Amino acid sequence: MQIGARNQIQAKITDIKTGSINSLITAKTSCNKIFKATITAESEKNLDLKVGKEAYFIFKAINVIISKDNSLKFSAANQIIGKVKDIELGSVMSKIIIDSNGLEISSVITKESTQSLNLKQGDTVTAMIKATNIVVGVK
């Protein structure tokens, strides 16, 4: 099966907090980045998720928010600091590739936002993804 989401991060589950409706799944990538996803408790059970199991954290590039101001605090559970590796300006939207110690995250933001942030290759940024915007998959 192929998936259209640009971001498909492989990670090992390190913690599971199961609630009555939702579960918070925490995982660590091979380059020690931590990701959190909120899924239904039913999905946790159906996927047979366990600590130590490999999983994919999947999210669309459009769900990645970018900030250049690292002094601000945000509520997004996933905040990955990296450097802008590439910027592709379109007529309306921009594709931004962020590298965080070998982990690449794709973001799609408006061209206007790219320009107002004055984003340039090499800039340090924070990529933010809400835990509810991540889908968890297993093989």
C-alpha positions in Angstrom: 0.0 0.0 0.0 1.2 3.5 -0.8 0.2 6.5 1.2 0.1 10.1 0.0 1.3 11.7 3.3 4.8 13.0 2.9 5.8 12.4 6.5 6.1 8.7 7.4 8.3 8.5 10.5 9.4 5.0 11.7 9.8 4.8 15.5 9.8 2.4 18.4 6.9 2.8 20.9 8.3 3.8 24.3 5.0 4.5 26.2 1.3 4.0 25.9 -1.3 5.8 28.1 -4.7 4.3 27.5 -7.8 6.2 28.4 -11.5 5.3 28.1 -11.7 6.8 24.6 -8.3 7.8 23.4 -4.7 6.6 23.9 -1.5 8.6 23.8 1.2 6.7 22.0 4.8 7.9 22.5 7.7 6.7 20.3 11.3 7.4 19.7 13.0 7.5 16.3 16.5 6.0 15.5 17.9 9.6 15.8 16.3 10.0 19.3 13.4 12.2 18.3 10.2 11.8 20.3 6.8 11.7 18.7 3.4 11.5 20.3 0.1 10.5 18.7 -3.4 10.5 20.0 -5.5 7.7 18.6 -8.6 5.9 19.7 -8.2 3.2 22.4 -10.0 0.9 19.9 -7.3 1.6 17.3 -4.6 0.9 19.8 -6.2 -2.5 20.5 -6.8 -3.2 16.8 -3.1 -2.4 15.9 -1.9 -4.5 18.9 0.3 -1.6 20.0 2.8 -2.5 22.7 5.9 -0.8 24.2 8.9 -1.9 22.0 6.9 -2.4 18.8 7.9 -0.5 15.7 5.3 1.8 14.2 5.0 4.5 11.6 3.8 8.0 12.6 2.2 9.4 9.5 1.1 13.0 9.0 0.5 15.3 6.1 2.9 18.1 5.3 0.0 20.6 5.5 -0.3 19.8 9.3 3.2 20.8 10.1 3.4 24.4 11.5 6.7 26.2 11.3 8.1 28.8 13.8 11.4 30.6 13.8 10.9 32.0 17.3 12.2 29.4 19.7 11.4 31.6 22.7 7.7 31.0 22.3 5.9 28.1 24.0 3.3 26.1 22.1 0.8 23.5 23.0 1.6 21.1 20.1 2.9 17.8 21.6 5.5 17.4 18.8 8.1 20.1 18.5 11.1 19.2 16.4 13.9 21.7 16.0 15.9 21.5 12.8 17.3 23.5 9.9 15.6 24.4 6.7 17.2 22.1 4.1 15.2 23.2 1.1 12.4 25.6 0.1 10.3 25.2 -3.0 8.2 28.4 -3.7 5.0 27.8 -5.6 2.6 30.5 -6.7 0.4 30.0 -3.6 2.1 27.4 -1.4 5.7 26.6 -0.4 7.2 23.2 0.4 9.7 23.3 3.2 12.0 20.5 4.0 13.4 20.5 7.6 16.4 18.4 8.6 16.7 17.5 12.3 19.9 15.3 12.7 19.0 13.2 9.7 15.3 13.1 10.2 13.5 15.0 7.4 10.1 16.6 7.9 8.1 18.1 5.0 5.9 21.1 5.6 3.6 22.9 3.2 2.8 26.5 4.2 1.5 29.5 2.2 4.0 31.4 0.1 2.9 34.5 2.1 3.9 32.8 5.4 7.2 31.7 3.9 7.9 35.3 2.9 6.7 36.9 6.2 8.9 34.5 8.2 11.7 35.4 5.8 12.6 31.7 5.6 15.9 30.8 4.1 17.9 27.6 3.7 19.9 27.0 6.8 17.5 28.8 9.2 16.8 27.1 12.5 13.1 26.4 12.9 10.7 24.4 15.0 8.3 22.0 13.2 5.2 21.5 15.2 2.6 18.7 14.7 -0.4 18.2 17.0 -0.6 14.7 18.4 -4.2 14.4 17.0 -2.9 15.0 13.4 -0.8 11.9 13.5 -2.0 8.5 12.3 -0.2 5.4 13.6 0.4 2.5 11.4 2.2 -0.9 11.8 3.4 -3.5 9.3 
